[in-house]
């Protein structure tokens, strides 16, 4: 591809050559002797040469400026600073460069935004797939149990009363589990949509823990929950009581499910710890267990669709509190958080 200078000058040279020939024949008719024609043609050729040089110099500068603009636009990385008009041979080139610069910057920003949106959409689709898989997994077992026990009761009319009551109890417990799973999904949906609001009130944390203990010991009749009061028998805090009950219930029930020994709830005036002597959590998994829909590949844990600890973390974050975990594989785990005592 020819350069701009070469293309323009070649055309101008042809025009000037034709003009010289025309002037030659014109001068030949005007002047009586050939000696008078040559000087006139020479002076005209010199004039044309000067014009050609000036044009060459101007066009060459224009080409250099265009190449400079091109290099700037090729290397541009947003955000790019505009160059002043004095950088170019004329004001128009500066305006053209800055306009093209803005177009490219905006185009690159849109491309970056598009890539971010695509990545976010891909992540959302992946999470939605994980959620559906988790829901299907969690609901399958209780539904299968309800169907199995119901079918047995339907088929065997002479089943012993004690066994009948046991099966009815199993059906009730699995129905309760489905209700709990649905409640978790509804609560998480509120968090995701930003509709969850705190309803703060002052209450005794110790009383709340004892209420949760009674409820869970009724549910898990073979398990014991030990409450240790380190500093006082009353710890007043200001928080959303309903949500804090969900936090404590989830943490204690989590400890019950993943250990066979007693669960200890230790309370002082600034923090509460739920301690178990269960399977423990590997160092690699500690940072993941509070992520939504996370399920460990190394344990067949009932992780409530991977939402249990994610809900706990979200509720504590709403209260500007932070869930902390200490765990040793094969020894046990401690889940704890610091709270703000109610000074009123």
RAZI-V655761 format. One record per residue. N is the residue number from 1. PHI is phi as a letter, one per 30 degrees, with the letter a starting at -180 (NA if undefined). PSI is psi in radians with two decimals (999 if undefined). D_FIRST is the distance of its C-alpha to the first C-alpha in Angstrom with 2 decimals. Layout:
BEGIN
n = [N	N]
phi = [PHI	PHI]
psi = [PSI	PSI]
d_first = [D_FIRST	D_FIRST]
END
This chain:
BEGIN
n = [1	2	3	4	5	6	7	8	9	10	11	12	13	14	15	16	17	18	19	20	21	22	23	24	25	26	27	28	29	30	31	32	33	34	35	36	37	38	39	40	41	42	43	44	45	46	47	48	49	50	51	52	53	54	55	56	57	58	59	60	61	62	63	64	65	66	67	68	69	70	71	72	73	74	75	76	77	78	79	80	81	82	83	84	85	86	87	88	89	90	91	92	93	94	95	96	97	98	99	100	101	102	103	104	105	106	107	108	109	110	111	112	113	114	115	116	117	118	119	120	121	122	123	124	125	126	127	128	129	130	131	132	133	134	135	136	137	138	139	140	141	142	143	144	145	146	147	148	149	150	151	152	153	154	155	156	157	158	159	160	161	162	163	164	165	166	167	168	169	170	171	172	173	174	175	176	177	178	179	180	181	182	183	184	185	186	187	188	189	190	191	192	193	194	195	196	197	198	199	200	201	202	203	204	205	206	207	208	209	210	211	212	213	214	215	216	217	218	219	220	221	222	223	224	225	226	227	228	229	230	231	232	233	234	235	236	237	238	239	240	241	242	243	244	245	246	247	248	249	250	251	252	253	254	255	256	257	258	259	260	261	262	263	264	265	266	267	268	269	270	271	272	273	274	275	276	277	278	279	280	281	282	283	284	285	286	287	288	289	290	291	292	293	294	295	296	297	298	299	300	301	302	303	304	305	306	307	308	309	310	311	312	313	314	315	316	317	318	319	320	321	322	323	324	325	326	327	328	329	330	331	332	333	334	335	336	337	338	339	340	341	342	343	344]
phi = [NA	d	d	d	e	d	d	d	d	d	d	d	d	d	d	d	d	d	d	d	d	d	d	d	d	d	d	d	d	d	c	d	c	d	d	d	d	d	e	d	d	d	d	d	d	d	d	d	d	d	d	d	d	d	d	e	d	d	d	d	d	d	d	d	d	d	d	d	e	d	d	d	d	d	d	d	b	e	d	c	d	d	c	d	d	d	d	c	d	a	d	d	d	d	d	d	d	d	d	d	e	d	d	d	d	d	d	d	d	d	d	d	d	d	d	d	d	d	d	d	d	d	d	d	d	d	d	d	d	d	d	d	d	d	d	e	d	d	d	d	d	d	d	d	d	d	d	d	d	d	d	d	d	d	d	c	d	c	d	e	d	d	d	d	d	d	d	d	d	d	d	d	d	d	d	d	d	d	d	d	d	d	d	d	d	d	d	d	d	d	d	d	d	i	c	d	b	d	c	d	a	c	a	d	d	d	d	d	d	d	d	d	e	d	d	d	d	d	d	c	d	c	c	c	c	c	c	c	c	d	c	a	c	b	b	c	b	c	a	d	d	d	d	d	d	d	d	d	d	d	d	d	d	e	d	d	d	c	b	c	c	d	c	c	c	c	b	b	d	b	a	b	b	c	c	b	c	c	d	i	b	d	e	d	d	e	d	c	d	c	d	d	i	d	b	d	d	c	b	c	d	d	c	h	i	i	c	e	d	d	d	e	d	d	d	d	d	d	c	h	c	b	d	b	b	b	a	b	e	i	c	k	b	b	c	b	a	c	b	c	d	d	d	d]
psi = [2.29	2.67	2.81	-0.75	-0.80	-0.70	-0.84	-0.80	-0.64	-0.69	-0.74	-0.68	-0.74	-0.75	-0.77	-0.65	-0.75	-0.69	-0.73	-0.74	-0.73	-0.78	-0.60	-0.85	-0.56	-0.81	-0.58	-0.57	-0.53	-0.69	2.54	-0.51	2.67	-0.48	-0.43	-0.43	-0.76	-0.83	-0.69	-0.75	-0.67	-0.79	-0.73	-0.70	-0.71	-0.71	-0.77	-0.66	-0.70	-0.76	-0.74	-0.69	-0.78	-0.73	-0.73	-0.80	-0.78	-0.80	-0.66	-0.71	-0.73	-0.77	-0.73	-0.69	-0.72	-0.72	-0.66	-0.80	-0.76	-0.75	-0.73	-0.75	-0.58	-0.72	0.03	2.39	2.02	2.55	2.39	2.42	2.51	2.55	2.46	2.75	-0.47	-0.15	-0.40	2.96	-0.41	2.84	-0.62	-0.67	-0.67	-0.74	-0.79	-0.80	-0.86	-0.63	-0.79	-0.65	-0.83	-0.68	-0.80	-0.72	-0.82	-0.68	-0.74	-0.65	-0.74	-0.64	-0.73	-0.77	-0.67	-0.72	-0.73	-0.74	-0.73	-0.74	-0.71	-0.72	-0.70	-0.72	-0.73	-0.74	-0.67	-0.74	-0.68	-0.70	-0.74	-0.71	-0.79	-0.70	-0.73	-0.73	-0.82	-0.73	-0.79	-0.62	-0.39	-0.82	-0.92	-0.63	-0.75	-0.71	-0.78	-0.78	-0.72	-0.86	-0.69	-0.74	-0.68	-0.79	-0.60	-0.70	-0.61	1.69	-0.34	0.34	2.43	2.58	-0.73	-0.74	-0.63	-0.79	-0.63	-0.76	-0.70	-0.65	-0.70	-0.72	-0.75	-0.80	-0.71	-0.56	-0.70	-0.65	-0.73	-0.72	-0.71	-0.71	-0.73	-0.68	-0.70	-0.74	-0.75	-0.76	-0.77	-0.64	-0.63	-0.72	-0.77	-0.64	-0.07	0.32	-0.15	2.31	2.51	2.38	1.58	2.48	2.80	2.32	2.91	2.02	-0.62	-0.77	-0.75	-0.75	-0.72	-0.63	-0.76	-0.71	-0.83	-0.76	-0.77	-0.58	-0.49	-0.59	-0.77	1.44	-0.37	0.07	2.62	2.44	2.04	2.22	2.16	2.10	1.95	-0.79	-0.69	2.87	-0.03	2.20	1.83	2.26	2.83	1.97	-3.12	1.88	-0.72	-0.79	-0.65	-0.56	-0.70	-0.72	-0.93	-0.72	-0.81	-0.75	-0.75	-0.78	-0.61	-0.77	-0.66	-0.74	-0.57	0.28	2.79	-0.27	3.14	2.57	2.33	2.27	1.97	2.20	2.26	-2.93	-0.12	-0.22	2.85	2.38	2.40	2.04	2.33	2.84	1.05	-2.51	-0.51	2.95	2.36	2.75	-0.62	-0.53	-0.31	-0.72	-0.12	-0.39	-0.35	0.04	2.50	2.47	0.20	2.35	2.26	2.40	-0.22	-0.10	2.53	1.01	2.53	1.62	0.34	0.93	0.32	0.34	-0.31	-1.07	-0.48	-0.70	-0.75	-0.86	-0.72	-0.75	-0.78	-0.64	-0.69	-0.52	0.17	0.66	2.93	2.16	2.28	2.57	2.30	2.26	2.56	2.23	2.20	-0.05	-0.83	-3.12	2.73	2.09	2.20	2.80	2.65	2.50	3.04	1.94	2.52	2.06	-0.16	999]
d_first = [0.00	3.82	6.66	9.43	11.84	10.31	9.88	13.40	15.08	14.21	15.82	18.67	19.29	19.76	22.10	24.02	24.44	25.88	28.04	29.38	30.36	32.12	33.88	34.88	36.66	38.12	39.50	40.84	42.92	44.07	45.07	47.80	46.67	43.38	43.99	43.56	40.24	38.38	39.08	38.06	34.76	34.27	35.02	32.62	29.81	30.56	30.45	27.08	25.80	27.17	25.56	22.17	22.71	23.80	20.83	18.52	20.57	20.58	16.90	16.20	18.81	17.39	13.97	16.13	18.20	15.47	14.36	18.13	18.71	16.11	17.86	21.18	20.44	19.23	22.38	24.69	27.98	30.63	32.54	30.00	31.29	29.99	28.73	30.54	29.11	29.88	27.18	24.51	24.15	25.72	27.77	25.36	22.74	25.62	26.72	23.33	23.02	26.62	26.38	23.36	25.25	28.32	26.56	25.15	28.52	30.41	28.20	28.74	32.42	32.74	31.18	33.67	36.50	35.60	35.70	39.00	40.43	39.49	41.10	44.13	44.47	44.28	46.95	49.12	48.94	49.86	52.75	53.90	53.98	55.93	58.31	59.04	59.63	61.91	63.82	64.34	65.51	67.93	69.43	69.85	72.69	74.99	74.45	75.25	78.34	79.56	79.10	80.87	83.88	84.18	84.11	86.81	89.01	88.51	89.34	92.29	94.87	97.38	95.23	97.37	97.39	96.23	93.22	92.53	92.47	90.19	87.71	87.88	87.21	84.15	82.92	83.45	81.69	78.63	78.59	78.73	75.79	73.70	74.73	73.71	70.30	69.77	70.91	68.34	65.55	66.68	66.92	63.49	62.01	63.52	61.90	58.48	58.69	59.97	63.24	65.52	67.64	70.14	73.76	75.21	78.92	81.21	82.84	84.40	81.94	84.86	86.35	83.02	82.68	86.23	85.49	82.45	84.54	87.25	84.81	83.01	86.28	87.51	84.40	84.39	88.15	88.07	85.93	86.94	85.05	86.44	85.94	86.27	86.84	86.10	87.13	88.69	89.72	87.82	84.15	83.10	79.41	77.50	75.00	74.44	77.41	76.16	72.81	74.50	76.82	73.82	72.48	75.82	76.56	73.17	73.51	77.12	76.53	73.49	75.78	78.48	76.17	74.71	77.95	81.48	83.38	84.33	81.65	82.29	81.29	81.65	81.77	82.12	81.71	77.93	76.62	77.33	76.61	76.86	77.59	77.88	78.55	76.31	73.33	71.27	67.51	65.11	63.08	59.89	61.34	62.86	59.62	58.97	62.38	61.99	58.71	59.09	59.35	59.46	61.75	62.52	62.01	64.89	67.62	68.85	69.47	70.22	67.61	68.03	64.54	63.20	64.09	67.35	66.11	63.00	65.41	67.54	64.60	63.40	66.91	67.40	64.04	65.17	68.23	66.08	67.65	66.06	67.07	67.41	68.03	69.69	70.15	71.03	70.45	73.83	75.73	74.92	73.00	73.58	71.85	72.58	71.51	72.78	73.96	75.14	78.94	80.23	81.88	83.63]
END
